[in-house]
Amino acid sequence: MDNYAYNNNQYSYPYHHGYPPPNQDPYPPSPYQYPYNSPQYAYPSYPPPTSHSGPIDYPHSHYGTIPYAYPPYPVSPNPIPPSIQHHGSFRNASSPYPYRQSLSGHHPPPETNPELHSRHNTLSVHTRHESTSALGANTDGIPSNASAYPPSDDHLSNLHISDSHPTASASPRAPSGPPLPASTSTTEPQSPVYGHATPGFLYGYPNQSFSEGAYLGRVDSSNHSVFSHTGSFNGSIQSKGMQVVPYQKSSTRVLLLHGNLDIWVCDAKNLPNMDWFLKTLGNVFGRLPVSATNKIEGHMQRKITSDPYVSIAIGGAVVGRTFVINNSENPVWMQHFYVPVAHYASEVHFVVKDSDIVGSQLIGVVPIPVEQIYLGEKIEGIFPVLNNSGKPCKPGAVLRLSIQYTPMEKLSFYHHGVGAGPDYLGVPGTYFPLRKGGTVTLYQDGHVPHGCLPNLKLDQETTYVHGKCWSDIFDAIRQARRLIYITGWSVWYKVRLVRDAGPASSCTLGEILKSKSQEGVRVLLLIWDDPTSRSILGYKTDGVMQTHDEETRRFFKHSSVQVLLCPRNAGKSHSWVKQKEVGTIYTHHQKTVIVDADAGGNKRKIIAFLGGLDLCDGRYDTPHHPLFRTLETVHKDDYHNPTFTGNVAGCPREPWHDLHCRIDGPAAYDVLVNFEERWFKGKKPRAINKLKMSYDDALLRIERIPDIIGVSDFPKVNDNDPEAWHVQIFRSIDSNSVKGFPKDPKDATRKNLVCGKNLLIDMSIHTAYVKAIRAAQHFIYIENQYFIGSSYNWNSYKDLGANNLIPMEIALKIASKIKANERFAAYIVVPMWPEGVPTGSATQRILFWQHKTMQMMYQTIYRALVEAGLEGAFSPQDFLNFFCLGNREVDGFVSSGLGSPSTANTPQGLSRRSRRFMIYVHSKGMIVDDEYVILGSANINQRSMEGTRDTEIAMGAYQPRHTWARNLSNPHGQIYGYRMSLWAEHLGVVEDCFTQPESIECVRRVKQMSEMNWKQFAADEVTEMRGHLLKYPVEVDRKGKVRPLPGCETFPDVGGNIVGSFLGIQENLTI
């Protein structure tokens, strides 16, 4: 049908047995050849890898029973106090303070100076985010995320960033014991914090703890010292039966908190009335005639005092937040948090705020020194709420709380990878439980032609089967009998799912969906409503993102296919600014296909596909990632390359690399539940429709369809079955996007949801990533469209708000392995640049934040090497490497019908002449130790991880028969085969060392090959590329400093600084 003759591959893949030694030609002839006829030419060989000492032995043992009941997070016993040793000092660009000690094995943040912690630097973050600037950064919630999609510059002019950022704890709350009853009276509730503090239960803070500036509310913006210089608590009126813990100053040190915090926020007393103006206004209106009062007063009678809530902040990053209690100066929360932390800090701040219509207002803060909790003591008591001058914000204003820290070394739950046996219950504290049984099919790219990739041997003498994702989706839709539900960021009715199978190749997605709906199958499409795409009175706009949402809606308008265009809305309880921000720059980013399938015995079952599944233009690709060869065949009506503007005749297409999966088993029903919850929310009746008893019967009630089996009908799984899978579904989503979350935030704990300011949040994707990284024992392999996070530990822009823990957790994992003298490696594959014009301001910002993330990780690793005395033997890149993908094609394959060339010195002209372009990495996945895989729609940035921004869905899965704990050796199940298949695609070869990714031999070999590929990609001479994995084009020196490659500061052909640039105001679009 085209130039792809899949059975005629000239490119070899030595496989599994008899790999050639690295000093031979890494691309010898073999039966696995690329599917096009190419001329014979010489390929540059990778040089042999450098030698190294023998592998490190790893002790392995079987899992014991996990000592906790699902779903709560595991809580380990009180830790043994670690020994403290003196540590050298480091520099901090933003706050120069010497701290005299640091724990051995814990590494100060990059370029920080561990001195006495400045109150100005620790608390000013709360001040900044109390401002009402329309384009401010966010720290009151876990702040923003990277732009997920191209071209983004048009959004920048429309940004409105809220001054009240709804955020959640960095982990689900799950009490270690039975939930405590909430009290609605002013009597003291029963809690882990006793109403009477123990005599002498004082937390001292010696003098000179704090400097000038901080916590400036909108009303009181004076620039006084945050805390007074007196050594005792002044002016408090103690409530009956309560003893307040006096506030004293102490010398606070910056320490690394890496583990979990167990926190209770119980209640507060005597908070000030921050709404005194409204109350006064209400009193004035009360003196008016009744008719005038009714017209003017509105809701003022209902809002006469503060609406308090508490944010918990560490090192400037918010890790937890209580719900808002309206109109109360004595609020009772009784709220529990169990959150992972990986932060350098001198204090944990409990920031009390008043929720207002236009944002939030600072009431006061309770600081708890990290030194007091570091050794594992439980700190509990009643603490004064202090204003910006260090005095009580109101006489008698107090907050009751408890906090306890458990370090990583005491959390045995993370010490052995994925657990073995029936007692392992997956990622705890999540909305959906671990589902045992069923199967998972893992896919790479849209299509893998037969013979395109090598045969890979697995355990039990089985062979890894390369799935064909889009063909399987086509077949699943065609065979559906009851339902077809599709969720997408973009769904285009013109896309062809099959392109190499005769008549099916001409069938579009829209045609097959219409055909199935005419057969009586319920076909529902839930698509993000791009606010820039409109069709009003015949006037049509394509939208900035070109998602085809309006086109698809119009195509199905007069059919039985139902299309729901769902805008990304913030709730009405949010401020106007926040509503505009959410609606303008955030999206519904979930991508799923759900169908019924044959279950045997005349029964049907639910199966689900998920991943980077955008069923739209530009996404269909194969592991060969052609640039020019398919422009007049496979991609003739499917050209996509948003890097170019203007004339694109003869320009390369943008190749597309992605990861997907199919879930067949109980977990597929959780994907269905997600669809139903979102559909009900999107179809919520409005206006007169609210009067209808039943406003929407589009969703099928599968429990009423006797031939569809339920979750409980699946056979009990046998963990000894080598093909068995255990699967868990995760999400990033909030109560503004789903129907079914509890209305009362006090009920959130039972569903493992966390609280934002005015909403409930499922952020279990972030929880799953953190758990998997912490449990990793050997290596981590990541492919993701973005990699931005842990900005609280950058050497600058610490308050940006990209506070997800993932980069910091990876860096600390490597640091801990260095300290233990064990091997560990992390491989991270990202796009060469974010999709769009690389010189654009939004793209440059994303690259800049990515560079800051890389820099932080490498310097954390370097400091670990120095502390272990290994900086001479190893470099940071012996443990962590970043890669991208690219391709080149020689001139001999250009079709004569490609049109006239572009102007010579434009990106189009240069790319056409150089015959090269990046392969866009749209993947969102992670493989850990060849035993656990996470795949989905979520990028590694704040947009995808926070839960209040882009909506996302993902799955985590493993095979119980193929884990380290079960086998005491390298697992060789489907996940191992998947990773090896991806590496074969990217590197063009399979070598022995690839089976030990953590080994120094493998790390240096892959790095060496990627450097050779980069040189070939960047060279003036045009040669065919067999391997696509390129080193990310930056230079990392032995001290972890990340710089542009000498002589290559911008991307070839298309321009744009490789390390990015930042000018202007911080915003939430690009993080």
Secondary structure, DSSP 8 states (H G I E B T S, - for coil): --S--TT---S----SSS---TTS-SS---S---SS------------------------------SS-SSS------------EE------SS--EE-SEE-TT----TT--EES--HHHHHHHHHHTTS--TT----SSS------SS--HHHHTT----SS-----SS----SSS------SSS----SS-SS--TT--B---SS---B-----SS-----BSS-S-SS--S----TT-----B-------EEEEEEEEEEEEEEES---TTHHHHHHHHHHHTS-HHHHHHHHTTGGG--S--EEEEEEETTEEEEE----SS-SS-EEEEEEEEEEEEEESEEEEEEEEEETTEEEEEEEEEEEHHHHTTS--EEEEEE-B-TTSSBSSTT-EEEEEEEEEEGGG-GGGTTSS--STT---SSS-SS--EE--EEEEEESS---TTSS---B-GGG-B-----HHHHHHHHHHH-SSEEEEEES-B-TT-BS-SSSGGGGG-BHHHHHHHHHHTT-EEEEEEE--TT-EEETTEEE--SS---HHHHHHHTTTSS-EEEEE-----TTS-HHHHHHHHHH--B---EEEEEEEEETTEEEEEEEEES--BSTT----TT--SSTTTTTTTTT----TT--S--TT-----EE-EEEEEESTHHHHHHHHHHHHHHHHT---GGGGGSS-----S--GGG-TTB--GGGS----TT-TT--EEEEEEEEETTT-S-S-SSGGGGGGGT-EE-SSSEEEEHHHHHHHHHHHH-SSEEEEEES-B---GGGSSS-TTS----SHHHHHHHHHHHHHHTT---EEEEE--SS-SS-TTSHHHHHHHHHHHHHHHHHHHHHHHHHHHHT-TTT--GGGTEEEEEEEEE--GGG--TTS-----TTSHHHHHHHHTEEE-EE--EEEEETTTEEEEES--BSHHHHSSSSSBEEEEEEE-TTSSHHHHSS---SHHHHHHHHHHHHHHS---GGGG-TTSHHHHHHHHHHHHHHHHHHHSSS----S--EEE-SEEE-TT--EEEBTTB-B-TTT--BTT----S---STT-
